[in-house]
C-alpha cells in the first residue's frame, strides 16, 4: 500500500502543542497525528456500532409515523377526576402553586 501526503493548516499554537505532545509520546508529528486520528476513528466506529440498532429503530418509527394519516390517530380518552388531580399536583411541583414560570437567576 502506497503512502499519501495530506497537508493541513492550523494555528501556530496548535502546531506547537501537537509537536510537544508528539515529542512526549516519542513520536514524530506525522505518526502522532495518524495515531490520534486512527484512535478517534475507532472510537467513533465503536459508538456508531453500539447505536446502530437504536438508530434503525428510530428511522423505522419516523418512517412509520410519517406514513400515518391524521385520521389514523385514535382520540385520547378524557381524564378521570383522579388523573386530572394527579396532573395538577405534578404541574404544581414543577411550576409552583401559582403556576408562574421563571428562568434560573430571574426573580420570582
C-alpha positions as CSV (number, residue, x, y, z in Angstrom):
1,X,0.0,0.0,0.0
2,X,1.5,3.4,-1.0
3,X,1.7,6.5,1.1
4,X,-0.3,9.6,0.6
5,X,0.6,13.0,1.8
6,X,-2.1,15.2,3.4
7,X,-1.5,18.8,4.1
8,X,-3.3,20.6,6.9
9,X,-3.4,24.1,8.1
10,X,-3.6,25.1,11.8
11,X,-2.8,27.9,14.1
12,X,0.9,28.1,15.3
13,X,-0.2,27.5,18.9
14,X,-2.0,24.3,17.9
15,X,1.1,23.1,15.9
16,X,3.4,23.7,18.8
17,X,1.1,21.8,21.2
18,X,1.0,18.9,18.8
19,X,4.8,18.9,18.4
20,X,5.1,19.0,22.2
21,X,2.7,16.1,22.7
22,X,4.3,14.1,19.9
23,X,7.8,14.6,21.5
24,X,6.4,13.4,24.9
25,X,5.0,10.3,23.2
26,X,8.3,9.6,21.5
27,X,6.7,10.1,18.0
28,X,7.2,12.4,15.1
29,X,4.3,14.7,14.3
30,X,3.1,12.6,11.4
31,X,3.0,9.4,13.4
32,X,1.3,11.2,16.3
33,X,-1.4,12.7,14.1
34,X,-2.1,9.3,12.4
35,X,-2.2,7.6,15.7
36,X,-4.6,10.2,17.1
37,X,-6.9,10.1,14.0
38,X,-6.9,6.3,13.9
39,X,-7.9,6.2,17.6
40,X,-10.7,8.7,17.1
41,X,-12.0,6.8,14.1
42,X,-12.0,3.5,16.0
43,X,-13.9,5.2,18.9
44,X,-16.5,6.7,16.5
45,X,-17.0,3.4,14.7
46,X,-17.5,1.6,18.1
47,X,-20.0,4.1,19.2
48,X,-21.9,4.0,15.9
49,X,-21.9,0.2,16.1
50,X,-23.4,0.3,19.6
51,X,-26.2,2.6,18.5
52,X,-26.9,1.1,15.0
53,X,-29.8,-1.0,16.2
54,X,-31.4,2.0,18.0
55,X,-30.8,4.3,15.0
56,X,-32.5,1.8,12.8
57,X,-35.5,1.6,15.1
58,X,-35.8,5.4,15.2
59,X,-35.6,5.6,11.4
60,X,-38.3,2.9,11.1
61,X,-40.5,4.7,13.7
62,X,-40.1,8.0,11.9
63,X,-40.9,6.5,8.6
64,X,-44.0,4.7,10.0
65,X,-45.1,8.0,11.7
66,X,-44.7,9.9,8.5
67,X,-46.9,7.5,6.7
68,X,-49.8,7.8,9.2
69,X,-52.7,10.0,8.2
70,X,-54.2,12.3,10.8
71,X,-57.4,10.2,10.8
72,X,-55.4,7.2,11.9
73,X,-54.8,8.8,15.3
74,X,-57.2,7.5,17.9
75,X,-58.8,10.2,20.0
76,X,-57.4,10.4,23.5
77,X,-59.9,9.4,26.3
78,X,-60.9,12.1,28.7
79,X,-59.0,12.1,32.0
80,X,-60.7,10.8,35.1
81,X,-61.0,13.2,38.0
82,X,-58.3,11.3,39.8
83,X,-56.0,11.5,36.8
84,X,-56.7,15.3,36.4
85,X,-55.8,15.8,40.1
86,X,-52.6,13.9,39.7
87,X,-51.7,16.0,36.6
88,X,-52.5,19.2,38.6
89,X,-50.3,18.0,41.5
90,X,-47.4,17.3,39.2
91,X,-47.7,20.6,37.5
92,X,-47.7,22.3,40.9
93,X,-44.5,20.5,41.8
94,X,-42.8,21.8,38.6
95,X,-44.3,25.3,38.4
96,X,-45.4,26.0,41.9
97,X,-48.9,26.5,43.2
98,X,-49.3,29.8,41.3
99,X,-48.0,28.3,38.0
100,X,-45.6,31.2,37.5
101,X,-42.6,30.3,35.4
102,X,-39.3,32.0,36.0
103,X,-35.9,31.4,34.4
104,X,-32.9,30.4,36.5
105,X,-31.5,33.5,38.1
106,X,-34.7,35.5,37.5
107,X,-36.6,36.9,40.4
108,X,-39.8,35.1,41.1
